[in-house]
Each structure stands twice: as C-alpha cells, then as structure tokens.
Amino acid sequence: MNLPLAIFLLSAKIYSVSTIDLIYEKAKTLPGKLQSEALGFVEYLDRRRAAQAEAGEWQRLSRATQAMPAAQRITDADIAAEIAAYRAGK
C-alpha cells in the first residue's frame, strides 16, 4: 500500500468517508486502462444486482400464480391433454 493511500484510509476512519469515496480515491490512482477495467467491473456488479432483483420478482410471481385456486386444480394429466390437443390442431 502506498503512503498517500494509507494516509487517506486512516483519515477515512476519522472522518467517516463513504465506500464510494474510497473507491473514487483508489480509482484516481490507476492508469486509464485499469480505470476502464474497474468501471467494467462496477457495471458487471450493477447488472448482476439487477438480474438478482428480476429473478426475485419472477419467483414472487411464480409463487403467486401457483397459489391461485385455478392453478391448484390443474393436474399433470390436464397439462398433457392440453399439449396433445394443441399438437393435434384442436
């Protein structure tokens, strides 16, 4: 760890600097190519967070759909018959 960063980290503890400030200060010291790589990683984290949120929404929708009375009465045989009828063009 270089001395300016160590001093900054110590001051961060004293002044309660946010994580975003720490990331910013560290990123400023990187060469341009590594800054671009760091930005790519942050964008990846954002996409991953969004995907997790979307997956959670789909899970909630699935549970709500399965809890509906009509869905509870459908059997595997009903589904198979529906598929067979569709395939037969009915």
VOGU-3710 file (C-alpha; in Angstrom, 3 decimals, decimal comma):
1> mnlplaifll> 0,000/0,000/0,000  1,404/3,379/-0,925  1,745/6,127/1,685  -0,906/8,555/0,296  -3,462/5,764/0,221  -2,559/4,706/3,776  -2,986/8,300/4,959  -6,300/8,560/3,120  -7,552/5,316/4,668  -6,581/6,499/8,133
11> sakiysvsti> -8,368/9,796/7,573  -11,378/7,874/6,268  -11,722/6,218/9,647  -11,532/9,563/11,388  -13,928/11,411/9,075  -16,237/8,502/8,154  -15,582/8,672/4,423  -18,044/6,589/2,439  -17,138/3,491/0,488  -17,795/5,358/-2,760
21> dliyekaktl> -15,211/7,958/-1,740  -12,680/5,222/-1,020  -13,328/3,628/-4,411  -13,021/7,001/-6,128  -9,735/7,855/-4,433  -8,242/4,466/-5,276  -9,508/4,579/-8,875  -7,934/8,015/-9,416  -4,507/6,467/-8,870  -4,980/3,796/-11,554
31> pgklqsealg> -3,827/4,174/-15,161  -6,605/4,777/-17,703  -6,808/1,172/-18,909  -7,245/-0,115/-15,359  -9,825/2,599/-14,659  -11,791/1,298/-17,657  -11,461/-2,247/-16,334  -12,658/-1,126/-12,888  -15,622/0,630/-14,486  -16,442/-2,563/-16,382
41> fveyldrrra> -16,414/-4,492/-13,114  -18,721/-1,961/-11,441  -21,096/-2,214/-14,415  -20,978/-6,024/-14,119  -21,904/-5,772/-10,429  -24,812/-3,499/-11,320  -26,086/-5,935/-13,979  -25,753/-8,829/-11,524  -27,731/-6,930/-8,888  -30,439/-6,111/-11,420
51> aqaeagewqr> -30,594/-9,750/-12,564  -30,947/-10,938/-8,977  -33,756/-8,454/-8,376  -35,513/-9,584/-11,554  -35,139/-13,246/-10,562  -36,710/-12,422/-7,206  -39,643/-10,745/-8,935  -40,167/-13,806/-11,149  -40,048/-16,084/-8,097  -42,683/-13,969/-6,339
61> lsratqampa> -44,874/-14,043/-9,456  -44,455/-17,809/-9,755  -45,438/-18,361/-6,121  -48,448/-16,069/-6,502  -49,540/-17,854/-9,672  -49,149/-21,291/-8,093  -51,196/-20,157/-5,114  -54,177/-19,258/-7,304  -57,096/-21,686/-6,901  -57,280/-22,478/-10,624
71> aqritdadia> -53,605/-23,437/-10,712  -54,006/-25,812/-7,788  -56,669/-27,824/-9,640  -54,579/-28,466/-12,757  -53,007/-31,914/-12,851  -50,135/-33,255/-14,920  -52,713/-35,223/-16,903  -54,603/-31,998/-17,673  -51,411/-30,397/-18,937  -50,530/-33,444/-21,053
81> aeiaayragk> -54,041/-33,467/-22,562  -53,794/-29,754/-23,379  -50,438/-30,261/-25,099  -51,760/-33,254/-27,057  -54,812/-31,285/-28,178  -52,630/-28,386/-29,303  -50,348/-30,687/-31,246  -53,377/-32,345/-32,872  -54,554/-28,909/-34,000  -57,651/-28,819/-31,812
//
